[in-house]
Amino acid sequence: MTRRSRIAAGLCLAGLAALGAAARAAGPTTRDEPAAESHFVPAPSSPLMAFRLVVHVGSKDDPAGKEGLAALTAAMVAEGGSKALSHEEILEKFYPMAASLDGACRKELTVFQGTIHGDNAKAYGPIVGELIATPRFAPEDFERLRNEALDYVTKTLRGNNDEELGKWTLQCDLYEGHPYGHPDLGTVAGLRSITLEDVKEFHRKYYNKSRISVVAAGGSDGAGLDEIRHHLDRLRGEQPAPTALPVPKSPQGLEVTIVSKPAEATAISIGFPIGVTRADDDFYALAVANSFLGEHRTFNGKLMQDLRGKRGLNYGDYSYIEDFIQEGGSTFPVPNNPRRQQYFSMWVRPVPRDKAVFALRAALWEHHRLVENGMSPAEFEATRSFLLNYSKLWVQTLSRRIGYQIDGGFYGKKDLVTELAERLPKLTLEQVNAAVRRHLKPAGMRIAIVAQNAEELRDLLVAGTPTPIAYDTQGTPEEILGEDRTIAAFPLKGVKVRIVPVDQMFEK
């Protein structure tokens, strides 16, 4: 890396950290924000160039009654053409370059990303810059993209994806009356109320050069960055005040929402707010405990081992100490989804209807055992070693590497993988178990269940009577049968249940 590149990298990361600090403060910034910054990460052995453009605006900034505006604006930028070129013309230019620009709106950030061969980066840059700075905003693209968002909420989320339906139900319950309290793509009423003029005004207000960070990595000399920056420099420079976030309400007892719909199996999501993010030292201790309890899509976690491995209840069971997005089939945390407020959750993938309450109790029992007993020395050493090695897989691609670097700036830290590599060897078992007791022992939990037999489930949960499991085959070890008796009678305290028909979900 040249001296100029090192200086640019330092300035960019400092700018990202300052932007993140201003956002975390949830009040107006008192400093001059940097102009559209660029950062190039040399990767001499790679023939590719990866670009990420992060706009510090997200679904938390949706105006009341227009939920989905931030995501629809992002879609219009990425998939609606520029003033110079229509969407079809851009696709024609991208095709021979094997190029694309993908956009995603999340709670705090909107990210645009693309990876291209280095030889085409210089031609790719101006197109991307024009898309971000001067979108076309054609009425026909607006109608197409708004209808796609409505279809996702009303057909995909409500109708075809019970797992995502349960997870979004949990989030909306956890953040009721809060800027985080709706799906990123919006609500039905919100999307229907949005006009093309709303999208234009949202872009004018939030897509300014003090809110946009551009990071690229690859084997070329950073071709394409100057062209993108040239277009971003035309944008306004003032910085709107960050959206304030109230403290989310803590659940009391078990507050259950059952989404009633025809479903072959029962999906369960469990969670509660926590006051820890990657900006806090305790996060890295909790990362070890969470990996022990339920690392996503691995057999390392107790939830996976005990619910699926020993009992065959379902496909998988996992836990999380921050919001986790499944994207493109990846099993790893998606970059550029930072949040100022986070939540702990457990995801019980769909189980047979007759085993649903037992599975819920099993997840609660596993969580209870971790909080009350902590990890043993052997469990701690094995999990820490696993996480140190496994986390290195999270940055296999150039795009992921720069995505994690951007997130580190948001939290005022190094990228997550580097922080784990530096912190985990110094962690002690006592620190991990103490962090678990401090942060993972709530007054109550929110539970979201997607089920066909809603009334039957409600009655079982409220009654609190044991719900034993029956296996289809013989020969279950006595050790497991003994645990089953404990799980079947695990107390369900302070249960409050509401049933919501699926066609009412995400309406407003």
C-alpha positions in Angstrom: 0.0 0.0 0.0 1.4 3.4 -0.9 1.7 6.2 1.6 -1.2 8.0 -0.1 -3.4 4.9 0.2 -2.5 4.5 3.9 -3.5 8.1 4.5 -6.7 7.7 2.6 -7.5 4.6 4.5 -6.9 6.2 7.8 -9.0 9.2 6.9 -11.8 7.0 5.7 -11.9 4.8 8.8 -11.8 7.9 11.0 -14.7 9.3 9.1 -16.7 6.1 9.4 -16.0 6.0 13.1 -17.1 9.6 13.5 -20.3 9.0 11.5 -21.0 5.9 13.7 -20.4 7.9 16.9 -22.7 10.7 15.7 -25.4 8.1 14.9 -25.0 6.3 18.3 -25.4 9.6 20.1 -28.8 9.9 18.5 -28.6 13.6 18.6 -27.5 16.3 16.2 -23.8 16.3 15.3 -21.7 19.2 16.3 -18.8 18.8 13.8 -18.3 19.2 10.1 -19.0 15.9 8.4 -16.4 14.6 5.9 -17.2 14.9 2.2 -17.8 11.7 0.2 -14.9 9.6 1.3 -13.2 6.8 -0.6 -10.9 4.1 0.6 -9.0 1.6 -1.5 -7.7 -1.7 -0.1 -5.0 -3.2 -2.3 -5.3 -6.9 -3.0 -2.5 -7.5 -5.5 -3.3 -11.2 -6.1 -6.9 -10.6 -7.0 -8.0 -9.9 -10.6 -11.3 -8.5 -9.2 -12.5 -5.2 -7.8 -15.2 -5.1 -5.1 -17.1 -1.9 -4.3 -19.3 -1.0 -1.4 -21.1 2.3 -1.1 -22.7 2.8 2.3 -25.4 5.5 2.9 -26.0 6.3 6.5 -29.8 6.1 6.3 -32.0 3.1 6.8 -35.5 1.9 7.6 -35.3 3.6 11.0 -35.7 6.9 9.0 -39.0 5.9 7.4 -41.6 8.6 8.2 -44.6 7.4 10.2 -47.2 6.1 7.8 -44.7 5.7 5.0 -42.9 2.6 6.2 -40.8 1.2 3.3 -39.7 4.6 1.9 -36.0 4.1 2.6 -36.0 0.6 1.0 -38.0 1.8 -2.0 -35.6 4.6 -2.5 -32.7 2.2 -2.4 -34.5 0.0 -5.0 -35.1 3.0 -7.2 -31.4 3.8 -7.1 -30.1 0.3 -7.8 -32.8 -0.9 -10.2 -34.4 2.2 -11.7 -31.7 3.7 -14.0 -30.0 7.0 -13.9 -30.8 10.3 -15.6 -28.3 9.4 -18.3 -29.4 5.8 -18.8 -32.6 3.8 -18.4 -32.6 0.6 -16.3 -32.6 -1.5 -19.6 -29.7 0.5 -21.0 -27.7 0.0 -17.8 -28.3 -3.8 -17.9 -27.0 -3.8 -21.5 -23.8 -2.0 -20.4 -23.4 -4.3 -17.4 -23.9 -7.6 -19.3 -20.6 -7.7 -21.2 -18.8 -6.6 -18.0 -20.5 -9.4 -15.9 -21.4 -6.5 -13.6 -24.3 -5.6 -11.3 -25.1 -3.2 -8.5 -27.1 -4.7 -5.6 -28.9 -2.5 -3.1 -30.1 -3.4 0.4 -31.8 -1.2 3.0 -31.4 -2.2 6.6 -32.2 -0.5 9.9 -29.3 1.9 10.1 -27.6 1.7 6.7 -28.3 1.3 3.1 -25.6 -0.6 1.2 -24.9 -0.8 -2.6 -22.3 -3.4 -3.7 -20.8 -4.9 -6.8 -17.8 -7.0 -7.8 -16.3 -6.7 -11.2 -13.1 -7.7 -13.1 -10.4 -5.0 -12.5 -10.1 -4.4 -16.3 -13.7 -3.1 -16.3 -13.6 -1.1 -13.1 -13.0 2.3 -14.8 -16.0 1.8 -17.0 -18.1 0.6 -14.1 -17.4 3.5 -11.8 -19.2 6.3 -13.8 -22.3 4.2 -14.1 -22.5 3.5 -10.4 -21.8 7.1 -9.5 -24.6 8.3 -11.8 -27.0 5.7 -10.3 -26.3 6.9 -6.7 -26.2 10.6 -7.4 -28.7 11.1 -10.2 -31.3 8.4 -10.2 -33.8 8.4 -13.1 -36.9 8.1 -10.9 -39.1 7.0 -13.8 -42.8 6.5 -12.9 -42.9 3.0 -14.5 -39.9 1.9 -12.4 -41.5 3.3 -9.3 -44.7 1.3 -9.9 -42.7 -1.9 -10.7 -40.5 -1.7 -7.6 -43.3 -0.7 -5.2 -45.4 -3.6 -6.5 -42.5 -5.9 -5.9 -42.2 -4.7 -2.3 -45.9 -5.2 -1.7 -45.8 -8.7 -3.2 -42.9 -9.6 -0.9 -44.8 -8.4 2.2 -48.2 -9.8 1.3 -47.3 -13.0 -0.6 -43.7 -14.0 0.3 -43.5 -13.0 3.9 -47.1 -13.8 4.8 -47.6 -16.7 2.6 -44.4 -18.5 1.5 -41.8 -18.1 4.2 -42.9 -19.0 7.7 -39.4 -18.8 9.1 -39.0 -15.2 8.0 -42.6 -14.4 9.1 -41.8 -15.6 12.6 -38.5 -13.7 12.8 -40.1 -10.4 11.6 -43.0 -10.9 14.0 -40.5 -11.2 16.8 -38.7 -8.0 15.7 -41.9 -6.0 15.4 -43.0 -7.1 18.8 -39.6 -6.3 20.4 -39.6 -2.8 18.9 -43.2 -1.9 19.0 -43.6 1.9 18.7 -39.9 2.2 17.9 -38.1 3.2 14.6 -37.0 -0.5 14.3 -40.5 -1.8 14.6 -41.4 -2.7 11.1 -40.0 -4.8 8.3 -37.2 -3.0 6.3 -39.2 -3.4 3.1 -42.2 -1.7 4.7 -45.8 -2.3 5.7 -48.7 -2.7 3.4 -50.3 0.6 4.3 -46.9 2.4 4.3 -46.0 1.2 0.8 -49.3 2.1 -0.6 -49.1 5.6 0.7 -45.7 6.3 -0.8 -45.5 8.5 -3.9 -42.8 9.1 -6.4 -42.4 12.6 -5.0 -41.8 11.0 -1.5 -38.9 9.0 -3.0 -37.4 12.0 -4.7 -37.5 14.0 -1.5 -36.1 11.2 0.6 -33.2 10.9 -1.8 -32.6 14.7 -1.8 -32.6 14.8 2.0 -30.5 11.7 2.9 -28.3 10.9 -0.1 -25.8 13.6 0.5 -22.0 13.4 0.5 -21.6 13.6 4.2 -23.6 10.4 4.6 -21.9 8.3 2.0 -18.8 6.2 2.4 -17.2 4.4 -0.6 -14.8 1.5 -0.1 -13.2 -0.7 -2.8 -10.7 -3.5 -2.8 -8.8 -5.3 -5.5 -5.7 -5.9 -7.5 -5.9 -2.8 -9.7 -4.9 0.7 -8.7 -8.3 1.6 -7.4 -9.8 2.3 -10.9 -13.4 3.4 -10.7 -13.2 5.2 -7.3 -12.4 8.6 -8.8 -15.3 8.3 -11.2 -17.7 7.4 -8.4 -16.4 10.2 -6.2 -16.7 12.7 -9.0 -20.5 12.1 -9.1 -20.9 12.0 -5.3 -19.2 15.4 -5.0 -22.2 16.9 -6.8 -24.5 16.0 -3.9 -25.5 18.3 -1.0 -23.1 18.3 2.0 -25.3 19.0 5.0 -25.9 16.3 7.6 -29.4 15.7 8.9 -29.6 14.9 12.6 -29.5 11.1 13.4 -32.9 9.5 14.3 -33.3 9.2 18.0 -33.9 5.7 19.4 -36.0 5.2 22.5 -35.1 2.3 24.8 -37.1 -0.7 23.8 -39.6 -2.0 26.3 -38.4 -5.0 28.3 -40.8 -8.0 28.1 -42.4 -9.2 31.4 -42.9 -13.0 31.6 -43.5 -14.8 28.3 -45.3 -12.5 25.9 -46.4 -14.6 23.0 -47.7 -13.7 19.5 -49.2 -16.6 17.5 -49.6 -15.9 13.8 -52.5 -18.0 12.7 -52.1 -19.5 9.2 -52.3 -22.8 7.4 -48.8 -24.3 8.1 -47.5 -27.8 7.9 -45.1 -27.2 10.8 -44.6 -24.7 13.6 -41.9 -22.0 13.4 -40.7 -20.4 16.7 -38.6 -17.3 17.4 -37.7 -16.2 20.9 -35.9 -13.0 22.0 -35.4 -10.0 24.2 -33.5 -6.7 23.9 -29.9 -6.4 25.2 -27.8 -3.3 25.8 -24.7 -4.7 24.1 -23.2 -4.1 20.6 -19.8 -4.6 19.1 -18.8 -1.2 20.6 -18.9 -2.9 24.1 -16.2 -5.2 25.6 -18.9 -7.6 26.8 -20.0 -8.3 23.2 -16.9 -10.4 22.6 -17.5 -12.5 25.7 -21.1 -13.0 24.7 -19.9 -14.1 21.2 -18.2 -17.1 22.8 -21.3 -18.0 24.9 -23.5 -17.6 21.9 -21.3 -19.8 19.8 -21.5 -22.4 22.5 -25.3 -22.1 22.6 -26.2 -21.9 18.9 -23.8 -20.7 16.2 -25.8 -20.3 13.0 -25.9 -23.4 10.8 -23.2 -25.3 12.7 -23.4 -28.4 15.0 -21.1 -26.6 17.5 -24.1 -25.2 19.5 -26.0 -26.9 22.2 -29.4 -26.0 20.7 -28.4 -27.8 17.5 -26.8 -30.8 19.2 -29.7 -31.3 21.6 -32.8 -30.4 19.6 -31.8 -31.7 16.2 -28.9 -34.1 16.9 -30.3 -36.0 19.9 -34.1 -35.6 19.2 -34.5 -35.0 15.5 -37.0 -32.2 16.1 -36.3 -30.1 13.1 -33.6 -29.0 10.6 -31.8 -26.6 12.9 -31.8 -24.4 16.1 -29.6 -21.4 16.6 -29.0 -18.3 18.8 -27.8 -14.8 18.1 -26.6 -11.8 20.1 -27.3 -9.4 17.3 -29.6 -9.1 14.3 -28.8 -11.9 11.8 -29.7 -11.7 8.1 -29.8 -14.8 5.9 -28.7 -13.5 2.5 -28.0 -15.6 -0.6 -27.7 -18.8 1.3 -24.7 -17.6 3.3 -24.2 -19.2 6.7 -22.1 -16.3 7.9 -23.2 -12.9 9.4 -23.9 -10.4 6.6 -21.8 -7.2 6.6 -23.3 -3.7 6.8 -26.1 -4.5 9.2 -24.9 -2.6 12.2 -27.3 -1.4 14.9 -27.2 1.0 17.8 -29.5 -1.3 19.7 -29.4 -5.1 19.5 -31.4 -8.1 20.8 -30.7 -11.7 21.8 -32.7 -14.4 20.0 -33.2 -18.1 19.5 -34.5 -19.5 16.3 -36.3 -22.9 16.4 -36.8 -23.9 12.8 -40.2 -25.4 12.0 -41.2 -28.5 14.1 -44.2 -30.8 13.8 -47.3 -29.3 15.4 -47.5 -32.0 18.1 -43.9 -31.2 19.3 -44.1 -27.4 19.2 -44.5 -26.7 22.9 -41.9 -29.3 23.8 -39.4 -27.7 21.3 -40.1 -24.2 22.8 -39.5 -25.6 26.3 -36.3 -27.2 25.1 -34.9 -23.9 23.8 -35.9 -22.1 27.0 -34.3 -24.9 29.0 -31.0 -24.7 27.1 -30.9 -20.9 27.6 -31.7 -21.4 31.3 -28.9 -23.9 31.8 -26.4 -21.5 30.2 -27.4 -18.6 32.3 -27.6 -20.6 35.6 -24.6 -22.9 35.2 -22.4 -21.1 32.7 -19.9 -22.9 30.5 -17.4 -25.4 31.9 -13.7 -24.9 31.4 -13.6 -27.6 28.7 -16.6 -26.1 26.9 -15.1 -22.7 27.1 -11.7 -23.8 25.6 -13.3 -25.8 22.8 -15.8 -23.0 21.9 -13.2 -20.3 22.0 -10.9 -22.3 19.7 -13.8 -23.0 17.3 -14.8 -19.4 17.1 -11.3 -18.1 16.5 -11.0 -20.3 13.5 -14.6 -20.3 12.2 -14.8 -16.5 12.2 -11.9 -16.2 9.7 -14.3 -17.7 7.1 -16.6 -14.6 7.4 -14.2 -12.6 5.3 -13.4 -15.0 2.5 -14.3 -12.5 -0.3 -13.0 -9.0 -1.0 -16.6 -7.6 -0.7 -17.1 -9.2 2.8 -13.7 -7.9 3.9 -14.5 -4.3 3.2 -18.0 -4.7 4.5 -16.7 -5.8 7.9 -14.2 -2.9 7.9 -17.0 -0.5 7.3 -18.9 -2.0 10.2 -15.9 -1.6 12.5 -15.9 2.1 11.7 -19.6 2.4 12.7 -18.8 0.9 16.1 -15.5 2.7 16.6 -13.6 -0.6 16.5 -11.6 -2.7 14.1 -13.5 -5.1 11.9 -15.2 -7.9 13.8 -12.9 -10.7 12.8 -9.8 -8.8 13.8 -11.4 -7.8 17.2 -12.2 -11.5 17.8 -8.7 -12.6 16.9 -7.2 -10.0 19.3 -9.7 -10.4 22.2 -10.6 -14.1 22.4 -7.1 -15.3 23.4 -7.2 -12.9 26.4 -10.7 -13.8 27.5 -11.3 -15.9 30.6 -14.1 -18.3 31.4 -15.1 -16.1 34.4 -15.5 -13.1 32.1 -17.7 -15.0 29.7 -20.0 -16.4 32.4 -20.2 -13.1 34.1 -21.3 -11.4 30.8 -23.9 -14.0 30.3 -25.4 -13.4 33.8 -25.3 -9.6 33.2 -27.0 -9.6 29.8 -28.8 -12.8 29.1 -31.0 -13.1 32.2 -34.0 -11.0 31.3 -37.2 -10.3 33.2 -39.1 -11.9 30.3 -39.0 -12.9 26.6 -41.0 -12.2 23.5 -42.0 -15.4 21.6 -43.3 -15.4 18.0 -45.0 -18.6 16.7 -46.3 -19.3 13.2 -48.9 -22.1 13.5 -52.1 -23.6 12.2 -53.4 -24.7 15.5 -53.3 -21.3 17.2 -56.1 -21.8 19.8 -54.7 -25.2 20.8 -51.2 -23.8 21.3 -52.6 -20.9 23.3 -54.4 -23.2 25.6 -51.3 -25.4 26.1 -49.1 -22.4 26.8 -51.5 -20.8 29.3 -52.2 -24.0 31.1 -48.5 -24.7 31.7 -49.1 -28.4 32.0 -46.3 -30.8 30.9 -46.0 -31.5 27.2 -44.1 -34.8 26.9 -42.6 -35.9 23.6 -43.3 -39.2 21.8 -40.7 -40.6 19.5 -41.6 -42.5 16.3 -38.9 -45.2 17.0 -37.7 -47.2 20.0 -34.4 -47.2 21.7 -34.0 -43.6 22.9 -31.2 -43.6 25.5 -32.4 -43.2 29.1 -30.2 -40.1 29.6 -32.2 -38.3 26.9 -35.5 -39.6 28.2 -34.6 -38.2 31.6 -33.8 -34.8 30.1 -37.1 -35.1 28.2 -39.1 -35.4 31.4 -37.3 -32.2 32.8 -38.0 -30.3 29.5 -41.6 -31.4 29.3 -42.3 -29.8 32.7 -40.0 -26.8 32.3 -42.0 -23.9 33.8 -43.7 -21.4 31.5 -44.0 -18.3 33.7 -46.2 -15.3 33.1 -47.6 -16.4 29.8 -49.6 -13.9 27.8 -50.8 -14.9 24.4 -52.4 -13.0 21.5 -53.4 -14.6 18.2 -53.1 -12.6 15.0 -54.5 -13.8 11.6 -51.7 -13.8 9.1 -53.5 -11.4 6.7 -53.3 -8.7 9.5 -49.5 -9.0 9.9 -47.4 -6.0 8.7 -50.6 -4.2 7.6 -49.6 -0.9 9.3 
